Amino acid sequence: MSLAMLNMYISFGGIILMFVSAGTAFLARTKLSGILSRIVLAFSFICMVVAGLIVAYIVIGGPTSNFMR
């Protein structure tokens, strides 16, 4: 597997984590209460931080393919 494909799959993982974070935050704010709400919100925050780190890694890594052969 090439580095470009690996970076693509890693970025998909970051995008999925962003959706999980948004969904769990919505769930915690609307359907849950008490300590369970805070636990789910903490999980949501952790997912968003990890997703941000993944996106930063991919963006800072720059382009991976060389089209000039």
PyMOL Python script that loads the backbone (N, CA, C, O; Angstrom):
from pymol import cmd

cmd.read_pdbstr("""\
ATOM      1  N   MET A   1       0.847  -1.163   0.000  1.00  0.00           N
ATOM      2  CA  MET A   1       0.000   0.000   0.000  1.00  0.00           C
ATOM      3  C   MET A   1       0.902   1.238   0.000  1.00  0.00           C
ATOM      4  O   MET A   1       1.877   1.317   0.747  1.00  0.00           O
ATOM      5  N   SER A   2       0.558   2.173  -0.835  1.00  0.00           N
ATOM      6  CA  SER A   2       1.365   3.381  -0.944  1.00  0.00           C
ATOM      7  C   SER A   2       1.089   4.325   0.231  1.00  0.00           C
ATOM      8  O   SER A   2       0.088   4.198   0.935  1.00  0.00           O
ATOM      9  N   LEU A   3       1.994   5.255   0.414  1.00  0.00           N
ATOM     10  CA  LEU A   3       1.848   6.230   1.493  1.00  0.00           C
ATOM     11  C   LEU A   3       0.612   7.104   1.280  1.00  0.00           C
ATOM     12  O   LEU A   3      -0.062   7.481   2.238  1.00  0.00           O
ATOM     13  N   ALA A   4       0.322   7.419   0.024  1.00  0.00           N
ATOM     14  CA  ALA A   4      -0.857   8.246  -0.263  1.00  0.00           C
ATOM     15  C   ALA A   4      -2.151   7.532   0.133  1.00  0.00           C
ATOM     16  O   ALA A   4      -3.060   8.148   0.691  1.00  0.00           O
ATOM     17  N   MET A   5      -2.231   6.233  -0.156  1.00  0.00           N
ATOM     18  CA  MET A   5      -3.427   5.476   0.231  1.00  0.00           C
ATOM     19  C   MET A   5      -3.540   5.358   1.746  1.00  0.00           C
ATOM     20  O   MET A   5      -4.635   5.450   2.300  1.00  0.00           O
ATOM     21  N   LEU A   6      -2.413   5.155   2.410  1.00  0.00           N
ATOM     22  CA  LEU A   6      -2.425   5.078   3.859  1.00  0.00           C
ATOM     23  C   LEU A   6      -2.897   6.391   4.468  1.00  0.00           C
ATOM     24  O   LEU A   6      -3.696   6.384   5.405  1.00  0.00           O
ATOM     25  N   ASN A   7      -2.419   7.507   3.955  1.00  0.00           N
ATOM     26  CA  ASN A   7      -2.865   8.811   4.433  1.00  0.00           C
ATOM     27  C   ASN A   7      -4.351   9.026   4.179  1.00  0.00           C
ATOM     28  O   ASN A   7      -5.029   9.655   4.991  1.00  0.00           O
ATOM     29  N   MET A   8      -4.860   8.520   3.077  1.00  0.00           N
ATOM     30  CA  MET A   8      -6.280   8.645   2.779  1.00  0.00           C
ATOM     31  C   MET A   8      -7.107   7.895   3.821  1.00  0.00           C
ATOM     32  O   MET A   8      -8.103   8.421   4.318  1.00  0.00           O
ATOM     33  N   TYR A   9      -6.701   6.673   4.153  1.00  0.00           N
ATOM     34  CA  TYR A   9      -7.445   5.896   5.140  1.00  0.00           C
ATOM     35  C   TYR A   9      -7.343   6.518   6.530  1.00  0.00           C
ATOM     36  O   TYR A   9      -8.313   6.500   7.288  1.00  0.00           O
ATOM     37  N   ILE A  10      -6.191   7.061   6.867  1.00  0.00           N
ATOM     38  CA  ILE A  10      -6.043   7.746   8.149  1.00  0.00           C
ATOM     39  C   ILE A  10      -6.959   8.963   8.209  1.00  0.00           C
ATOM     40  O   ILE A  10      -7.582   9.214   9.241  1.00  0.00           O
ATOM     41  N   SER A  11      -7.048   9.719   7.122  1.00  0.00           N
ATOM     42  CA  SER A  11      -7.927  10.894   7.110  1.00  0.00           C
ATOM     43  C   SER A  11      -9.396  10.482   7.189  1.00  0.00           C
ATOM     44  O   SER A  11     -10.198  11.187   7.801  1.00  0.00           O
ATOM     45  N   PHE A  12      -9.759   9.354   6.583  1.00  0.00           N
ATOM     46  CA  PHE A  12     -11.125   8.854   6.732  1.00  0.00           C
ATOM     47  C   PHE A  12     -11.421   8.546   8.200  1.00  0.00           C
ATOM     48  O   PHE A  12     -12.524   8.806   8.681  1.00  0.00           O
ATOM     49  N   GLY A  13     -10.445   7.999   8.905  1.00  0.00           N
ATOM     50  CA  GLY A  13     -10.614   7.746  10.334  1.00  0.00           C
ATOM     51  C   GLY A  13     -10.867   9.035  11.094  1.00  0.00           C
ATOM     52  O   GLY A  13     -11.702   9.070  11.998  1.00  0.00           O
ATOM     53  N   GLY A  14     -10.147  10.107  10.731  1.00  0.00           N
ATOM     54  CA  GLY A  14     -10.370  11.403  11.364  1.00  0.00           C
ATOM     55  C   GLY A  14     -11.757  11.945  11.087  1.00  0.00           C
ATOM     56  O   GLY A  14     -12.398  12.499  11.980  1.00  0.00           O
ATOM     57  N   ILE A  15     -12.224  11.793   9.865  1.00  0.00           N
ATOM     58  CA  ILE A  15     -13.561  12.259   9.507  1.00  0.00           C
ATOM     59  C   ILE A  15     -14.630  11.475  10.273  1.00  0.00           C
ATOM     60  O   ILE A  15     -15.602  12.054  10.758  1.00  0.00           O
ATOM     61  N   ILE A  16     -14.449  10.174  10.379  1.00  0.00           N
ATOM     62  CA  ILE A  16     -15.400   9.348  11.125  1.00  0.00           C
ATOM     63  C   ILE A  16     -15.426   9.755  12.591  1.00  0.00           C
ATOM     64  O   ILE A  16     -16.492   9.824  13.203  1.00  0.00           O
ATOM     65  N   LEU A  17     -14.243  10.026  13.157  1.00  0.00           N
ATOM     66  CA  LEU A  17     -14.197  10.482  14.548  1.00  0.00           C
ATOM     67  C   LEU A  17     -14.922  11.810  14.727  1.00  0.00           C
ATOM     68  O   LEU A  17     -15.538  12.035  15.769  1.00  0.00           O
ATOM     69  N   MET A  18     -14.862  12.691  13.736  1.00  0.00           N
ATOM     70  CA  MET A  18     -15.591  13.955  13.829  1.00  0.00           C
ATOM     71  C   MET A  18     -17.102  13.714  13.850  1.00  0.00           C
ATOM     72  O   MET A  18     -17.820  14.361  14.612  1.00  0.00           O
ATOM     73  N   PHE A  19     -17.588  12.785  13.017  1.00  0.00           N
ATOM     74  CA  PHE A  19     -19.008  12.457  13.024  1.00  0.00           C
ATOM     75  C   PHE A  19     -19.421  11.819  14.348  1.00  0.00           C
ATOM     76  O   PHE A  19     -20.487  12.129  14.881  1.00  0.00           O
ATOM     77  N   VAL A  20     -18.583  10.931  14.878  1.00  0.00           N
ATOM     78  CA  VAL A  20     -18.878  10.302  16.173  1.00  0.00           C
ATOM     79  C   VAL A  20     -18.936  11.373  17.260  1.00  0.00           C
ATOM     80  O   VAL A  20     -19.814  11.342  18.123  1.00  0.00           O
ATOM     81  N   SER A  21     -18.007  12.312  17.214  1.00  0.00           N
ATOM     82  CA  SER A  21     -17.985  13.380  18.204  1.00  0.00           C
ATOM     83  C   SER A  21     -19.252  14.230  18.132  1.00  0.00           C
ATOM     84  O   SER A  21     -19.857  14.535  19.160  1.00  0.00           O
ATOM     85  N   ALA A  22     -19.649  14.606  16.932  1.00  0.00           N
ATOM     86  CA  ALA A  22     -20.855  15.420  16.786  1.00  0.00           C
ATOM     87  C   ALA A  22     -22.094  14.654  17.241  1.00  0.00           C
ATOM     88  O   ALA A  22     -22.964  15.221  17.903  1.00  0.00           O
ATOM     89  N   GLY A  23     -22.181  13.386  16.895  1.00  0.00           N
ATOM     90  CA  GLY A  23     -23.333  12.578  17.289  1.00  0.00           C
ATOM     91  C   GLY A  23     -23.432  12.366  18.783  1.00  0.00           C
ATOM     92  O   GLY A  23     -24.513  12.465  19.362  1.00  0.00           O
ATOM     93  N   THR A  24     -22.296  12.072  19.412  1.00  0.00           N
ATOM     94  CA  THR A  24     -22.335  11.858  20.857  1.00  0.00           C
ATOM     95  C   THR A  24     -22.585  13.163  21.615  1.00  0.00           C
ATOM     96  O   THR A  24     -23.238  13.153  22.659  1.00  0.00           O
ATOM     97  N   ALA A  25     -22.073  14.279  21.104  1.00  0.00           N
ATOM     98  CA  ALA A  25     -22.352  15.569  21.754  1.00  0.00           C
ATOM     99  C   ALA A  25     -23.844  15.890  21.661  1.00  0.00           C
ATOM    100  O   ALA A  25     -24.444  16.352  22.632  1.00  0.00           O
ATOM    101  N   PHE A  26     -24.433  15.648  20.506  1.00  0.00           N
ATOM    102  CA  PHE A  26     -25.869  15.875  20.339  1.00  0.00           C
ATOM    103  C   PHE A  26     -26.669  14.972  21.272  1.00  0.00           C
ATOM    104  O   PHE A  26     -27.626  15.414  21.908  1.00  0.00           O
ATOM    105  N   LEU A  27     -26.271  13.708  21.348  1.00  0.00           N
ATOM    106  CA  LEU A  27     -26.949  12.761  22.225  1.00  0.00           C
ATOM    107  C   LEU A  27     -26.857  13.201  23.678  1.00  0.00           C
ATOM    108  O   LEU A  27     -27.850  13.171  24.406  1.00  0.00           O
ATOM    109  N   ALA A  28     -25.675  13.606  24.096  1.00  0.00           N
ATOM    110  CA  ALA A  28     -25.484  14.004  25.494  1.00  0.00           C
ATOM    111  C   ALA A  28     -26.272  15.259  25.835  1.00  0.00           C
ATOM    112  O   ALA A  28     -26.802  15.377  26.940  1.00  0.00           O
ATOM    113  N   ARG A  29     -26.353  16.191  24.905  1.00  0.00           N
ATOM    114  CA  ARG A  29     -27.059  17.454  25.192  1.00  0.00           C
ATOM    115  C   ARG A  29     -28.573  17.308  25.181  1.00  0.00           C
ATOM    116  O   ARG A  29     -29.269  18.002  25.922  1.00  0.00           O
ATOM    117  N   THR A  30     -29.090  16.407  24.345  1.00  0.00           N
ATOM    118  CA  THR A  30     -30.542  16.338  24.188  1.00  0.00           C
ATOM    119  C   THR A  30     -31.198  15.193  24.954  1.00  0.00           C
ATOM    120  O   THR A  30     -32.293  15.372  25.487  1.00  0.00           O
ATOM    121  N   LYS A  31     -30.571  14.035  25.025  1.00  0.00           N
ATOM    122  CA  LYS A  31     -31.240  12.851  25.567  1.00  0.00           C
ATOM    123  C   LYS A  31     -30.754  12.425  26.945  1.00  0.00           C
ATOM    124  O   LYS A  31     -31.482  11.743  27.666  1.00  0.00           O
ATOM    125  N   LEU A  32     -29.546  12.809  27.323  1.00  0.00           N
ATOM    126  CA  LEU A  32     -28.983  12.332  28.578  1.00  0.00           C
ATOM    127  C   LEU A  32     -28.939  13.445  29.612  1.00  0.00           C
ATOM    128  O   LEU A  32     -29.026  14.628  29.283  1.00  0.00           O
ATOM    129  N   SER A  33     -28.801  13.041  30.867  1.00  0.00           N
ATOM    130  CA  SER A  33     -28.669  14.020  31.937  1.00  0.00           C
ATOM    131  C   SER A  33     -27.778  13.443  33.023  1.00  0.00           C
ATOM    132  O   SER A  33     -27.530  12.239  33.079  1.00  0.00           O
ATOM    133  N   GLY A  34     -27.307  14.329  33.878  1.00  0.00           N
ATOM    134  CA  GLY A  34     -26.506  13.894  35.005  1.00  0.00           C
ATOM    135  C   GLY A  34     -25.085  13.527  34.622  1.00  0.00           C
ATOM    136  O   GLY A  34     -24.506  14.080  33.687  1.00  0.00           O
ATOM    137  N   ILE A  35     -24.540  12.582  35.368  1.00  0.00           N
ATOM    138  CA  ILE A  35     -23.147  12.179  35.189  1.00  0.00           C
ATOM    139  C   ILE A  35     -22.940  11.470  33.851  1.00  0.00           C
ATOM    140  O   ILE A  35     -21.867  11.576  33.257  1.00  0.00           O
ATOM    141  N   LEU A  36     -23.953  10.750  33.372  1.00  0.00           N
ATOM    142  CA  LEU A  36     -23.827  10.061  32.083  1.00  0.00           C
ATOM    143  C   LEU A  36     -23.644  11.064  30.947  1.00  0.00           C
ATOM    144  O   LEU A  36     -22.894  10.807  30.005  1.00  0.00           O
ATOM    145  N   SER A  37     -24.318  12.190  31.034  1.00  0.00           N
ATOM    146  CA  SER A  37     -24.165  13.241  30.034  1.00  0.00           C
ATOM    147  C   SER A  37     -22.733  13.762  30.017  1.00  0.00           C
ATOM    148  O   SER A  37     -22.159  13.977  28.950  1.00  0.00           O
ATOM    149  N   ARG A  38     -22.163  13.964  31.189  1.00  0.00           N
ATOM    150  CA  ARG A  38     -20.782  14.475  31.276  1.00  0.00           C
ATOM    151  C   ARG A  38     -19.777  13.467  30.753  1.00  0.00           C
ATOM    152  O   ARG A  38     -18.795  13.848  30.116  1.00  0.00           O
ATOM    153  N   ILE A  39     -20.007  12.177  31.012  1.00  0.00           N
ATOM    154  CA  ILE A  39     -19.104  11.138  30.511  1.00  0.00           C
ATOM    155  C   ILE A  39     -19.145  11.088  29.000  1.00  0.00           C
ATOM    156  O   ILE A  39     -18.101  10.993  28.353  1.00  0.00           O
ATOM    157  N   VAL A  40     -20.340  11.150  28.424  1.00  0.00           N
ATOM    158  CA  VAL A  40     -20.477  11.104  26.970  1.00  0.00           C
ATOM    159  C   VAL A  40     -19.890  12.366  26.337  1.00  0.00           C
ATOM    160  O   VAL A  40     -19.285  12.295  25.268  1.00  0.00           O
ATOM    161  N   LEU A  41     -20.062  13.513  26.982  1.00  0.00           N
ATOM    162  CA  LEU A  41     -19.456  14.750  26.477  1.00  0.00           C
ATOM    163  C   LEU A  41     -17.933  14.695  26.540  1.00  0.00           C
ATOM    164  O   LEU A  41     -17.261  15.218  25.652  1.00  0.00           O
ATOM    165  N   ALA A  42     -17.386  14.075  27.567  1.00  0.00           N
ATOM    166  CA  ALA A  42     -15.931  13.915  27.651  1.00  0.00           C
ATOM    167  C   ALA A  42     -15.436  13.005  26.533  1.00  0.00           C
ATOM    168  O   ALA A  42     -14.402  13.273  25.922  1.00  0.00           O
ATOM    169  N   PHE A  43     -16.173  11.931  26.265  1.00  0.00           N
ATOM    170  CA  PHE A  43     -15.826  11.047  25.149  1.00  0.00           C
ATOM    171  C   PHE A  43     -15.878  11.802  23.829  1.00  0.00           C
ATOM    172  O   PHE A  43     -15.010  11.633  22.973  1.00  0.00           O
ATOM    173  N   SER A  44     -16.901  12.637  23.669  1.00  0.00           N
ATOM    174  CA  SER A  44     -17.040  13.437  22.456  1.00  0.00           C
ATOM    175  C   SER A  44     -15.857  14.392  22.289  1.00  0.00           C
ATOM    176  O   SER A  44     -15.330  14.549  21.188  1.00  0.00           O
ATOM    177  N   PHE A  45     -15.449  15.023  23.380  1.00  0.00           N
ATOM    178  CA  PHE A  45     -14.315  15.939  23.335  1.00  0.00           C
ATOM    179  C   PHE A  45     -13.027  15.209  22.969  1.00  0.00           C
ATOM    180  O   PHE A  45     -12.233  15.711  22.173  1.00  0.00           O
ATOM    181  N   ILE A  46     -12.818  14.036  23.540  1.00  0.00           N
ATOM    182  CA  ILE A  46     -11.623  13.247  23.226  1.00  0.00           C
ATOM    183  C   ILE A  46     -11.618  12.854  21.750  1.00  0.00           C
ATOM    184  O   ILE A  46     -10.579  12.917  21.093  1.00  0.00           O
ATOM    185  N   CYS A  47     -12.774  12.449  21.228  1.00  0.00           N
ATOM    186  CA  CYS A  47     -12.861  12.104  19.800  1.00  0.00           C
ATOM    187  C   CYS A  47     -12.515  13.304  18.929  1.00  0.00           C
ATOM    188  O   CYS A  47     -11.817  13.153  17.926  1.00  0.00           O
ATOM    189  N   MET A  48     -12.989  14.489  19.292  1.00  0.00           N
ATOM    190  CA  MET A  48     -12.716  15.678  18.492  1.00  0.00           C
ATOM    191  C   MET A  48     -11.237  16.055  18.544  1.00  0.00           C
ATOM    192  O   MET A  48     -10.671  16.467  17.531  1.00  0.00           O
ATOM    193  N   VAL A  49     -10.610  15.922  19.701  1.00  0.00           N
ATOM    194  CA  VAL A  49      -9.186  16.231  19.818  1.00  0.00           C
ATOM    195  C   VAL A  49      -8.357  15.262  18.983  1.00  0.00           C
ATOM    196  O   VAL A  49      -7.440  15.681  18.276  1.00  0.00           O
ATOM    197  N   VAL A  50      -8.670  13.977  19.060  1.00  0.00           N
ATOM    198  CA  VAL A  50      -7.945  12.981  18.271  1.00  0.00           C
ATOM    199  C   VAL A  50      -8.153  13.227  16.781  1.00  0.00           C
ATOM    200  O   VAL A  50      -7.208  13.121  15.999  1.00  0.00           O
ATOM    201  N   ALA A  51      -9.378  13.554  16.381  1.00  0.00           N
ATOM    202  CA  ALA A  51      -9.650  13.861  14.979  1.00  0.00           C
ATOM    203  C   ALA A  51      -8.860  15.079  14.520  1.00  0.00           C
ATOM    204  O   ALA A  51      -8.331  15.099  13.408  1.00  0.00           O
ATOM    205  N   GLY A  52      -8.779  16.092  15.371  1.00  0.00           N
ATOM    206  CA  GLY A  52      -7.993  17.275  15.030  1.00  0.00           C
ATOM    207  C   GLY A  52      -6.519  16.960  14.875  1.00  0.00           C
ATOM    208  O   GLY A  52      -5.867  17.482  13.971  1.00  0.00           O
ATOM    209  N   LEU A  53      -5.986  16.118  15.740  1.00  0.00           N
ATOM    210  CA  LEU A  53      -4.589  15.709  15.618  1.00  0.00           C
ATOM    211  C   LEU A  53      -4.334  14.923  14.336  1.00  0.00           C
ATOM    212  O   LEU A  53      -3.301  15.093  13.688  1.00  0.00           O
ATOM    213  N   ILE A  54      -5.281  14.066  13.976  1.00  0.00           N
ATOM    214  CA  ILE A  54      -5.149  13.299  12.738  1.00  0.00           C
ATOM    215  C   ILE A  54      -5.150  14.235  11.539  1.00  0.00           C
ATOM    216  O   ILE A  54      -4.316  14.100  10.644  1.00  0.00           O
ATOM    217  N   VAL A  55      -6.078  15.178  11.516  1.00  0.00           N
ATOM    218  CA  VAL A  55      -6.147  16.123  10.394  1.00  0.00           C
ATOM    219  C   VAL A  55      -4.880  16.967  10.328  1.00  0.00           C
ATOM    220  O   VAL A  55      -4.361  17.221   9.241  1.00  0.00           O
ATOM    221  N   ALA A  56      -4.379  17.404  11.480  1.00  0.00           N
ATOM    222  CA  ALA A  56      -3.142  18.191  11.503  1.00  0.00           C
ATOM    223  C   ALA A  56      -1.974  17.365  10.975  1.00  0.00           C
ATOM    224  O   ALA A  56      -1.142  17.885  10.232  1.00  0.00           O
ATOM    225  N   TYR A  57      -1.899  16.103  11.341  1.00  0.00           N
ATOM    226  CA  TYR A  57      -0.839  15.224  10.846  1.00  0.00           C
ATOM    227  C   TYR A  57      -0.895  15.088   9.323  1.00  0.00           C
ATOM    228  O   TYR A  57       0.137  15.148   8.654  1.00  0.00           O
ATOM    229  N   ILE A  58      -2.078  14.906   8.788  1.00  0.00           N
ATOM    230  CA  ILE A  58      -2.232  14.736   7.344  1.00  0.00           C
ATOM    231  C   ILE A  58      -1.901  16.032   6.612  1.00  0.00           C
ATOM    232  O   ILE A  58      -1.220  16.004   5.587  1.00  0.00           O
ATOM    233  N   VAL A  59      -2.374  17.162   7.124  1.00  0.00           N
ATOM    234  CA  VAL A  59      -2.147  18.442   6.453  1.00  0.00           C
ATOM    235  C   VAL A  59      -0.684  18.849   6.530  1.00  0.00           C
ATOM    236  O   VAL A  59      -0.112  19.290   5.533  1.00  0.00           O
ATOM    237  N   ILE A  60      -0.073  18.709   7.696  1.00  0.00           N
ATOM    238  CA  ILE A  60       1.327  19.092   7.838  1.00  0.00           C
ATOM    239  C   ILE A  60       2.232  18.161   7.037  1.00  0.00           C
ATOM    240  O   ILE A  60       3.303  18.569   6.587  1.00  0.00           O
ATOM    241  N   GLY A  61       1.806  16.911   6.856  1.00  0.00           N
ATOM    242  CA  GLY A  61       2.590  15.961   6.069  1.00  0.00           C
ATOM    243  C   GLY A  61       2.755  16.360   4.624  1.00  0.00           C
ATOM    244  O   GLY A  61       3.720  15.958   3.974  1.00  0.00           O
ATOM    245  N   GLY A  62       1.835  17.137   4.114  1.00  0.00           N
ATOM    246  CA  GLY A  62       1.927  17.634   2.743  1.00  0.00           C
ATOM    247  C   GLY A  62       1.595  16.585   1.699  1.00  0.00           C
ATOM    248  O   GLY A  62       1.123  15.497   2.028  1.00  0.00           O
ATOM    249  N   PRO A  63       1.843  16.913   0.450  1.00  0.00           N
ATOM    250  CA  PRO A  63       1.539  15.986  -0.632  1.00  0.00           C
ATOM    251  C   PRO A  63       2.424  14.746  -0.584  1.00  0.00           C
ATOM    252  O   PRO A  63       3.571  14.818  -0.143  1.00  0.00           O
ATOM    253  N   THR A  64       1.902  13.625  -1.029  1.00  0.00           N
ATOM    254  CA  THR A  64       2.653  12.360  -0.954  1.00  0.00           C
ATOM    255  C   THR A  64       2.992  11.788  -2.317  1.00  0.00           C
ATOM    256  O   THR A  64       3.881  10.942  -2.419  1.00  0.00           O
ATOM    257  N   SER A  65       2.316  12.220  -3.357  1.00  0.00           N
ATOM    258  CA  SER A  65       2.561  11.643  -4.670  1.00  0.00           C
ATOM    259  C   SER A  65       3.431  12.574  -5.503  1.00  0.00           C
ATOM    260  O   SER A  65       3.357  13.796  -5.379  1.00  0.00           O
ATOM    261  N   ASN A  66       4.240  11.985  -6.336  1.00  0.00           N
ATOM    262  CA  ASN A  66       5.056  12.742  -7.275  1.00  0.00           C
ATOM    263  C   ASN A  66       4.591  12.358  -8.670  1.00  0.00           C
ATOM    264  O   ASN A  66       4.835  11.238  -9.118  1.00  0.00           O
ATOM    265  N   PHE A  67       3.920  13.280  -9.365  1.00  0.00           N
ATOM    266  CA  PHE A  67       3.365  12.973 -10.672  1.00  0.00           C
ATOM    267  C   PHE A  67       4.408  13.067 -11.786  1.00  0.00           C
ATOM    268  O   PHE A  67       4.156  12.602 -12.898  1.00  0.00           O
ATOM    269  N   MET A  68       5.551  13.647 -11.515  1.00  0.00           N
ATOM    270  CA  MET A  68       6.605  13.767 -12.517  1.00  0.00           C
ATOM    271  C   MET A  68       7.520  12.551 -12.419  1.00  0.00           C
ATOM    272  O   MET A  68       8.302  12.434 -11.475  1.00  0.00           O
ATOM    273  N   ARG A  69       7.425  11.660 -13.375  1.00  0.00           N
ATOM    274  CA  ARG A  69       8.260  10.450 -13.348  1.00  0.00           C
ATOM    275  C   ARG A  69       9.387  10.550 -14.323  1.00  0.00           C
ATOM    276  O   ARG A  69      10.190   9.623 -14.436  1.00  0.00           O
TER     277      ARG A  69
END
""", "prot")
cmd.dss("prot")
cmd.show_as("cartoon", "prot")
cmd.util.cbc("prot")
cmd.orient("prot")
